[in-house]
Amino acid sequence: MALLTFKGAVQQVTGSCYLLEANGCRVLLECGMTQGYRRDEAHNRNRFDFMPATLDAVVISHAHLDHSGLLPKLVAEGYAGPIYMTDGCAELLKLMLSDAAALQQRDTEWENKWRKRAGKPLIEPLYTQADTDAALALCQVHAYDKEAVIANGISVTFHEAGHILGSAIVEITIHEAHNLTRKLVFSGDLGNSQSPLLKLPARIEEADLLLMESTYGDRDHRNLDDTLEEFQQILDAAWAAGGNVLIPSFAVGRTQDLLYYLGKFYQAGTLKQQAVFLDSPMAIAATEIYDRFRKDFKSEEQATIESQGAGDLKHWLPILKCTPTTEESMAINRVSGGAIIIAGSGMCNGGRIVHHFKHNIWRDDCHVIMPGFQAKGTLGRRLVDGEKQVRIIHQSLAVRAHLHTLGGFSAHAGQSQLIEWLGQFKRSPEIYLVHGELEKSQTLAQVIKSRLGWLASIPELDEQIAF
């Protein structure tokens, strides 16, 4: 018998974390950071309640921080074993965790300045670069579709998830006496089949227990052709109005897709803007990693990029200007119109995008494109919900910019894609819906029942199940 305890991403989108106990071993599946409201993010500072030093292994599906962001903290609290992932995931993880550590340090310094003036006790950063380096030293990479033993009688196999570079569907097999096995499959974040670069999620046919994401369990994404047509129209309107286009974008995955599409517009002669600024050091570095792993792209898209003699994403779009330094980023503020500015963070809760908001969002010739999911509690969600006055960098700003949401760019599978993937199983596993807001998980459970005739449960935090 195996036990699974739900430690995170339960009835919410972030904080992915599940504890598996079997064959006398303890394996942690995911170690994600909680993101969103400040009160929710405060939970990241709580000590782990499962004694990290007693874990035998950790498995990570992909490098996004809501799946991996607390790994340095786990190591700081005593974990010293292996951390398993794909090679693409490991490359991106180095980048993302180091960036997170630097952000933790900066945020703590600012917080402590305020606390010192207010006579309040100072705080320590969530983790340091030293903690991050210690965690990265524990990473062990494995190729897709190759089974690897990670603990006594427990093995893992990674399958393509199509979400971001290196993302995986995680298949954990528990080998018991008398040649009996139990299989746990975690979907990870399943990719949108309309996404341009990465391969489709792998077909999985058998599992005893399935943990399945439900981020977009309540709806399908817009047709890609319609999305690209609207994208082109927004760019044309912004050009005619004379303003800039701001695109808050996740550094990993979304940004690379946007560069691909903008490159297609450029190659077709329909992109009127004269400059595209990629104003995110992490996105710039992530794009270089994507270029090194072009072998993982869909063959058609890889051939398209190479057919223009570009060979990589950065040269596929010749008007792309990468601005890694602070000085280069600040210089963009002198550009009053005719530019496309891609910057993080993707949910607008920090990063360079908020500085570009400060200089543009109050202008009625500005267009803001939200190309992805905005979690509750984030600035991005408040803008999508229609707030007309927002506080940014200690200033209250009127929102006069034209706001656009382009759901077709999502890197997550939509409802029909989730059902299609689930329908490939030969028989119904025991299904638990995770990584989704409650109402979205509930809707997906109803659709699974109506279309497949299968039952899907929505777990509670710290709920423990045997399988």
VEXRO-27751 format. One record per residue (C-alpha): x, y, z. Coordinates in steps of 0.02 Angstrom, whole numbers, plus 32768, in hexadecimal, padded with zeros to 4 digits. Layout:
<pts>
XYZ
...
</pts>
This chain:
<pts>
800080008000
803A80B07FD9
80058153802A
7FF981FD7FD7
7FE282A08036
7FAC83407FDE
801F83CA801E
7FFC84527F9E
7FA8848D7EFC
7F0484507F46
7E6E84BA7F11
7EE9853B7ED4
7F62854E7E43
800A85617E9A
8073850A7F1F
807A845D7ECF
80B383DB7F50
808583257F72
80D382A87FEB
80DC81F07FB7
810381698037
812180B67FFD
81998025801D
81D7807E80B8
820E81138050
81D381C58043
81D382207F9C
81A282D67F85
814E82FA7EDF
816483B57EBB
819C843E7F31
814284D77EF0
813285897F2D
808885D27F55
806486707EF0
7FD786F07EF1
7F91874D7F88
801187858009
7FB9871E808D
7FCE86848020
808386A87FF8
80A386B880B3
808B85FB80BE
813085E68061
818786188102
8139858B8168
81AD84FB8190
8189845B8132
812283E781A0
816483438156
821A834A8192
8280836680F2
831683068136
82AF82658136
8286826D807C
82DB81EF8009
82BF824A7F64
826D82E17F13
822182E37E65
81FC83837E03
818C838B7D69
81CD84317D26
822884D07D54
819B854D7D72
81A9858F7E24
80FB85557E56
814084A57E3E
81F584BB7E74
820B85617ECD
822185217F7F
82AC84A47F59
833385157FA6
82CA85268044
82B384688049
836F84538044
838984DB80C6
8315847A8139
837883D9812A
8359837E8087
83F88338803A
83BE82B27FC0
83AA82B07F03
8331831F7EA2
82F782CD7E00
82C383297D61
82E283327CA5
837D83867C5E
831A84177C15
82C784327CBE
837184347D14
83B384BB7C9E
831E852C7CBC
831D85077D77
83CC85507D8B
838E85F07D3E
82E785FC7D99
832185CF7E48
83B586457E40
834286D07E07
82C986A77E94
835586AB7F14
838D87577ED9
82D987947EE0
82C6874F7F91
836287AE7FC4
832888527F77
827888447FBE
82BC881E806B
833188B48066
82A089288039
822F88DB80BC
82B388EC8143
82CC89A5811C
821489C08141
8218894F81DA
82AF89A88223
825A8A508215
81BC8A0A8262
821A89B882F1
81E6890A82BB
8254886E82BD
82B9884E821F
829C87B581B3
830D873D8153
82F78716809A
8292867B8072
833486308033
83DE86687FF5
844A86487F5C
84B085CF7FC7
8411856B7FE9
83EB856F7F2F
849985327F01
848784A47F7E
83E184717F31
842284787E7F
84B484097EB0
8437837F7EDB
83E2837E7E30
83EA82DD7DCB
83AB82DE7D18
835782537CB7
831E82497C03
8268823C7BD1
821E818C7BCA
82AE813C7C2B
828280E97CD0
82F481147D63
82F580C97E12
82E981557E93
82CA80F57F36
82AF80447F76
82377FF57EFA
8203809F7EB4
822A80DB7E04
820081757D9E
81E881917CE5
81D7823D7C98
816882567BFF
815582F17B92
80D3836A7BD8
80E383F27B53
80CF84807BD1
817B84D17BD7
822784917BA8
825083F87C11
81A183E77C57
816983367C7F
80D882C77CA7
811A82657D3B
80FC81AA7D45
812E815B7DEB
812A809D7DF7
812B80477EA0
816B7F957E99
81297F227F22
81367E6B7F52
80F97DE27EDB
811C7E517E43
808D7EC67E70
809A7F7B7E3B
803B801B7E5D
804780AD7DE7
803281657E11
802981DF7D80
8035829A7D9A
800482FE7D00
807183907D32
803A84257CCB
7FFA83E27C25
8024844D7B8F
7FAB84A07B19
7FAC843D7A76
7FA084E37A18
8047851E7A5F
80C5853879D3
816B84F37A0E
815F845C7A81
812383AD7A5A
8078836D7A8E
805E831F7B3B
808782657B3B
7FFE81E37B36
7FEB81887BDC
7F7680F37BE4
7F8380A87C92
7F8780E37D46
7F4180B07DED
7F4281637E2E
7F4082007DC4
7F6282B07E00
7F2583227D76
7F3683DD7D62
7E9684427D4B
7ED584F57D30
7E5E850D7C9D
7DE384877CCD
7D4F84FB7CAE
7D6F85317BFB
7DC7851A7B56
7E4485937B0E
7E1885FD7A7B
7E4485BA79CF
7EFA85E379A9
7EDA862E78FD
7E5986A47948
7ED286D179D5
7F5E86F9795A
7EE8876278F1
7EB587C6798B
7F6C87D579BE
7F9488207915
7F0088977921
7F3688D479CD
7FE688F5798E
7FA0895478F8
7F2D89BC7968
7FBC89E779DD
80278A1B7949
7F9C8A8A7906
7F818ADA79B1
803B8AFA79C5
804E8AA37A6D
80B18A127AB1
8078895F7AC9
809E89147B74
809E88567B86
80B588107C36
80FA87647C13
813F86CF7C6E
81F886C57C49
81F3860C7C24
817E85C87BA0
810986587B7C
819286D07B48
81DD86547ACD
813386347A7F
811786EF7A6B
81C087067A18
8193867B799F
80EC86CB7970
8136877B7962
81BC873078F3
813686E67883
80E387917875
818B87DF784D
81B6875C77CB
81098776777C
812588347777
808E885B77E6
80E988987883
80E88957787D
814389777921
81FB89A1790B
823B895679AD
821288C57A20
826688D47ACA
828288367B2F
8299888B7BD8
82B787F87C4B
836287B17C74
8313870A7C9F
82AD87047BFE
8348872D7B9A
83A886A07BEE
831486297BDD
8309864D7B23
83C1861E7B11
839B85797B6A
8306855A7AF7
837985767A63
83F484F57AA6
836784767AB8
831A84907A0B
831D83D379F6
828683D07A6B
821F844279F9
819984027983
81F283D678E2
8186844A7877
81A884E478E2
826084BC78EF
826984B07832
82098554781D
828485B37889
831B85677833
82D385817784
82E9863D7797
83A1862777BB
83858660786E
83A685BD78C8
836A85FE7970
82DE866479BE
834786FF79E1
837487137929
82CB86D978E8
828C87877919
8312880278DA
82C5889C792F
82D3884979DB
833988AE7A57
836C88557AF7
838588C87B8C
83D588677C1B
841B88FA7C7E
83BC89757CEB
83FE8A077C85
83BF89BB7BE2
831789987C32
83058A4B7C71
83318A8E7BC4
82938A3B7B7E
822E8ABA7BE2
82688B3F7B66
820C8AE17ADB
81608B327AD7
81158AC87A4D
812B8A4879C5
817989C17A32
814689177A75
818A88FA7B25
818C884A7B6A
81BA88427C22
819887E07CC1
814B87B77D31
80C3875B7CD6
804087847D5B
808188377D72
80AB88207E2A
815B88627E14
81E788687D97
820888E97D10
815788E87CC9
811989527D5B
819689DB7D2E
815489DB7C7C
80A389E57CC2
80D98A7E7D23
810C8AD57C81
80808A957C10
7FE48A4F7C63
7F968AFB7C80
7FA28B237BC5
7F0B8B007B57
7F7B8AD87AC2
7FCB8A467B21
7F9289937B06
7FB1890B7B8A
7FA788567B53
7F8F87D07BD9
7FC4872F7B82
7FAC86B87C14
7F5886867CB7
7F4D87097D41
7F3A86BF7DF0
7EC7870A7E72
7F1D87907EDA
7F9687C77E52
7F9E88717DFF
7F83881C7D59
7EDF87D17D96
7EA4887A7DD8
7EC688C97D2F
7E6D883C7CD3
7DD988517D4B
7DCC89067D16
7E17896F7DA2
7E2B8A237D65
7EA18A607DED
7F3789F87E26
7FCA8A177E98
807189F87E45
811B8A1E7E94
80CB8A887F1C
80658AED7E9F
7FAC8AEA7E79
7F958AE17DBC
7EFB8AEF7D4F
7EE68A5C7CD9
7EBF8AAB7C30
7F1D8A2D7BC6
7EBA89B47B5B
7EC189087BAD
7EB988677B48
7EB587B37B84
7EEF87317B05
7EC886887B52
7EFC86297AB7
7FB286417AE8
7FA185DB7B87
802585567BA3
7FA384ED7C01
7F2B84717BB3
7E7884AE7BA9
7DE384497BE4
7DC983E37B44
7E8483C07B39
7E8483837BED
7DF183107BC9
7E4282D17B29
7EE482A87B86
7E8682547C14
7E1E81EF7B99
7EBB81967B5D
7EBE812E7BFD
7E7F807E7BDE
7E1D807F7C80
7DF581017D02
7E7E811C7D82
7E5681657E2C
7E54821C7DF9
7E7C82B37E65
7E7383617E1B
7EFC83D77E57
7F4E84797E21
7EAE84D77E00
7E3A85517E56
7DA984F67EA9
7D2185297E30
7D8C84F77D9B
7DB1844C7DE6
7CF984337E0C
7CC9845C7D59
7D4B83E47D14
7D1083597D88
7C5F836F7D46
7C9B836A7C91
7D0382CD7CB2
7C68827B7CFA
7BF882AE7C69
7C7282877BDC
7CD381F27C1D
7C6281B07CA7
7CF481B67D21
7CF982007DD0
7D7A82837DFE
7D9982C17EAF
7DD783697EED
7E4A83507F83
7E5B83B88020
7F0183FC805E
7F5D837680C3
7EE082F1808E
7F328246808B
7EFD81B88019
7F338103800A
7F4280AD7F62
</pts>
